[in-house]
Amino acid sequence: MPSTEAKEVEQIIQDYKAGVIGKGQALTMDERRKVTDAIGEWATVRDDVELETLKLGGRDASHYLPEAVEPGMVVLYLHGGGYVMGSLDSHGRLMAHLAHHCLTPVYGLDFRRAPENPYPAALDDARAAYIALLNSGWSPEQVILAGDSAGGGLVLAVMSLIREAGEPAPAGGILLSPWLDLALTGDSMERLAAGDPWTTRPTLETFGKFYAGDVPRDDPKVSPLYMDFADLSPILIHVSSSEILFDDATRTRDRALAAGVEVEFRSWEGVPHVFQLFAGNLPEAQESLEDIAIWIDKRRAAVHSG
């Protein structure tokens, strides 16, 4: 049963969508991005998390350091936004909540966005940031990759890229409402369309074209649902059972499990796409973050025992 707050957030999302559409005229990409940055205000402020700006792999980044830190792990976070929107501003409060709940430093990356910088720009930036963390002293078994929506797709794609390059694998990947199939073949695209207050197929089609360019939409490089999952690090997937990307999550879970990958999967009913953006205001977001903290603690325990 969805929380009372879950019903209330639908109006907030509708107001956001109205702002993106504009009043009588189409917004430019820069205007859409400015509107999207405002979603960072959906979560509550965390005054107990310190923010520092820096460079990571040659790109701007944010470092979130909670007051209490349990040593041993670090998170590299890749924001959502369809590869064309979203930023360190739109996801800043979410990353602060993640750092607080997990007692773990979190680095957010300002990767290059389409259409100005289509594939493989974002993927290259994510890989460079991961390597930069290793070069700064973190060991691979201490680094967790995390991301939401398109950022979740980047997490899997960069894990595959790292494996293909023969580079050391991270401790695991966290996927929140991940967008993993730019070909949009999941049955939930139509089955759940009427009940999804946020994401639409036409929007995803447009963003997918911007990002993939001439690369086929079902190419594993841009749609990691179709990748080879063999020997991949453990994965945690959180998703709403009410969003059109639900089947992206379930099919990825099934393919990863079939390949012998350790997967933990959890879904929530009646909450929007990337409901963790409402951290501090939505009980389901709190549950998700607490669950993520437990999962990270398992990776931390393995580091300590090793």
C-alpha positions, 0 to 999 in steps of 0.5 A: 500500500503506497504511503499518503505522501506517495499520493501527494508527490504526483502533483509535484511531478505534474507541476514539474512536467508543466514547467518543462513543457512551458507556457505556450511555447517549447523550452530550449534544452538549457531552459529544460535543464534549469527546470530539472535542476529544481527537482533537487528541492524535492528532498530535505536539506541535510545540514549534517553532510559536508559538501566539497566541489572538486575535479574527478577524472577531469570533470567537475564533481561533488563530494558529500561527507557525512558527520559519521563515517564508517570506514571502508567504502565510497560511492561514485554516483551517476545522476539520472536525467535521460542523458540530457538533463539532470545535474549535481544540483538536481541530485545533490540532496539525494546524494547527501541523504545517501551519504548520511544513511550509508555512513559513506562518502559519496562522489557525484559526477558532472558527466557530459550530456547529450545532445551536445556530447552523445555516446560515449562521452558520459560513459568515458567520463564515468570510467575516468572518474572510477579510475581516478578514485582508484588512483587516489587510493581507494581499492576496487573492492571499496568502490560502489557505483550507483545511479538512477534512471539513465545513471543506472544504465551508465553504472552497468555500462561502465561495469561492462567497459571496465571488465572488457578493459581488464581493469579491476572491478568495483565492489558492486552497482546500485541501480535506482529505477534504471533505464537499461533498454533504449530500444524500449521493448519492455511490456511495461512501456505500454502496460503501465503508461497510464499510471506513470505520472512522470516518464513517457515513451515519446520522451524516452525515444527523444532522449535515446536518439540524442544519446545513442546517435547512430548506435543501434538502440539495442547495442549493449554499449547504450542499452546494457540490458543486452550485455553479457552479465558473466562475472559481473560484481553484485547488483542492487536494484530498486524500482517502482512497480508502477513505472514504465521502466519496471520491466527494464529492472526485472529483465536485467535482474533475470538476465544477471541471475541467469549469468550467476551474478549476485542480485538483490531486487526490491520494488515499491508500489504506487511511487514515482520513477526515482522516488528517492529524490523525495528523501526526507519527505517520502517514507518509501524513499527512507526505506530504500536508503536504509536498504541500500545502507544494509547492502553497502554494509555487506560489502564493507564487511567483506573488505574488513574481513579481507 
